[in-house]
Amino acid sequence: MKSLLTAPRFQPVRRTRVYEAVAAQIQAQIAEGRLRPGDRLPPERELAEAFGVSRDSVRDAIRVLELAGLVVPRQGEGTVVRELTLDSVVSPLASALLQRKDLLADLLDARRIIEPALAYRAAQRAGDEDIQAMAEILRRQAAKVRAGEPGIDEDTAFHYRLATAARNQVILKVMDVLMDLLREGRARSLQAQGRPERSLEGHRRILAALRRRDPEAAKRAMEQHLEEIGQILQRLQA
């Protein structure tokens, strides 16, 4: 087991929900490299004294860090800092968003930041199998639109396949979170008159740009698509 190369520095905590502040400080020490993968956290008693809090608050903070995938309890060793994984990076984002499912405007804004860049990258990196898969998704979506159905699953599948084609595992994890959070809002907006047809047309423009391997056109098509979605959501909320 590795020893601590640089001793972590903690500050006394004075907050109502002190365990959150304790967890935040330990997380910062991990992010800064003062606590490294394989390092053991100091015992509960020492942490309680360093933070100026109760041992119960320390235990609650460690549970929060365990749920975030940052530390792990080991029999006979105590609590050990874990190797960072994609899940440990993304799960705090997921937890924060899941507590505020009403933030549709912010979620759409996040999409405006992320998805045009994803479309640009996908136009550069998509393989023939990605193009074929998205074309098949749009065939299914078109069939549902003709039948008067919203095509919610196909709408989600198209955007997720686009993220897959961009070949970035971190962004793919973020898109997992966004797609889950957007499902309820997407279900409502796709019921709006004309929305399924607009969604399908937007997807077709994006796919056409991908077929041409034109990153700028793909980016513009995604921006237009998201702008149209935003306009529809504004009308629904009015």
N, C-alpha and C positions, 0 to 999 in steps of 0.2 A: 504494500500500500504506500502511495506517495505521501510525503509530508508536505505541509503548506510551505510553498516557496516564499510567498509574501503574506504576512499575517493580515487577515481581513480587518478592516476598521469599521466599527459600528458606532452609531450615535444614539443616545437615549431617545425614546419615542414618547410623545405626549399627544395621543389621539384617542378618540372614543373607541374606534374599531382598530385597536393597536395591532392586532395580528396582521392586518393588511399592510401596515407600514413596516412591520418586521419582515414580512415576506418580500416586500419591494426592495428593502435594503439588501437582503441576502441575494435576491435576483440580480441587483446591480453589481454586487461583488463578483458574481459568476460572470456577468457580461463583461466586466472590466478585467477578468483574468486573475483576480486575487484569490478566487476559489476556482480550482480547475477540475476537470473530469478526474474522478478517482480520489479527490480530497475528501476527508471527513469533516463534517461540520463540528464545531465545538459542542460539548455536552449541553443538554438543556439548561442546567443550572448556570453554566458560564454564559450562555446566550442571554438568559433572563437578566443576569447581572449587567451584562454589557449594554443591553437595550433599556434597562430600567423598567422591565415589565414582569408580569407573572409567568410562571412556567406554563400555565394553561395557554396564554397568548402565544408563547413560543411553539407549543404543540400544534395549535391551530395554524400558525404560519407555515410550519413544516408540512402539514397536510395539504395546504394550498400549493406549495411547491411540488409536492408529490403528484398532485392532480395535473399540474402543468408539465410534468415530465422532466423536471429539472433536478430532482434528487430522488434517491431510492433508499429505503431502510434495508440494512443487511445484518443478519443475525451475527452477533458478536463483534460487529464493526461499527455500529451506529448508523447515522445517516450520511450517505455518500453522494457527491455531486455526479450526475450522469453525463455521458456524452450527449451533446446537443444533436437532436434529430429534427427533421422537418416538422413532425407533429408537435415537438416542444416549442418550436418557433411559432407555429400557426395557432395552436390551441388557445393562447391568451387572447388573440384576435377573435377567435370563434366565441370564447366565453363572453367577451365584451359585447359583441354584436347580438348574441342570443338573448342578452338581458334587455335589449332595446329593439324589438322586432317592429316597432312603429316607425323607425327611421327610414322610410322609403325614399325620401328625398336625398338623404345622405348616401343610401345604398346606390341610388342612380348616379349620384355624383362620383362615387367610387368607381362605378362602371365606366363613366366618361373618362376617368383618369387611366384605367387599366386596359379596357378592351380595345380602344383604337390602336394602342401600342401592340397589343396581342395580335390584332389583325395584320398590322404591318409586319410583325415577325413571322406570322404564319405564312404570309405570301412569300417570304424568303425561304422558309424551312419545310413547308408542307410537302409530303410525298404524294405520289399518285394514289396510294391507298387512302390517304386523308381526304383528298379531293373526291374520290369515289364514295367514301363513307358519308361525307356531307351532302353529296348529290342525292344519295339514297334517303337520307334524313329529310331532305326537301321534297322528295317524291312522296314520302309518307305524309308530310305536313300538308302538301297540296291536296292530297286525297281527302284528308280530314277537313280542310277548309271548304272544299267542294261539297262535302257532306254536312256542312254547317256546324262542325265541331271546332273548338278553339285550338287544338293541337299543342297543348301545354307541354307534354312530354317531348315532342319533337323540337319545340322552341328551346327547351333546356338542353336537349341533346346536341343541337347545332352549336350553341355557344360553348358547350363543354368540349366538343370535338375540335372546335377552332382553337381552344386553349391547349388541347393535346398537341395539335399540329405546330404550335409555337415552340415546343420542345424545351419547356422550362418547368422543372418539377416544383419549385417553390411557388410560382404563380399558379400552377395547377392546383396546389393545395388551397391557395387563397380562393380560387374560383370554386372549389368544392364548397367552401363556407358560403360564398356569395350566392351560389345557385340554391343551396338549401334555404337561406334566408329570404331569397326572392320568390320562392315557390308560391307563397300565399298571395303576394302582390301580383305576380304574373297571372295567377288563376283569376284574380279580379279583373285585371286590365284586359286580358284576352277575351273577356265576355263583352267588352265594349264594342259597339257597332263599328265595323270596318277595321278593328284592331287586328284580327287574325290575317286579313288580307295584307295589311300594311307590314306586319311582321314577316310574312312570307316574301313579299317583294324586297324588303330590306335584306333578308338573308340571301336572296338571289343576286342582289347587287354585290354583296360581299363575296359570294362564291365566284362570281364572274371575274372579280379582280384577282382572286386567288388563282383561278385558272390561267390568267394572263401573267401571273407572277409579278404583279404590279403592287408593291408595298404601299405607295402613296395613295393609290386608288382604293385599296383595301381599307386603309386608315380612314379616308374620307367617307367611304360607304358605311363604316361602323359608326362614325360620328353622326352621320345623317340618320341612321337607324335609331341610335339612342336619343337623338333630338326628337324624333317622331314619337318615341315611347314616352319621353318626358312631357310632351304636349298632351298626349292622351291621359296620362296620370294627373296632370293639372286639371283637366276637365272633370275627371272623376272625383277629385277632391274639392272642386268648387261648390 
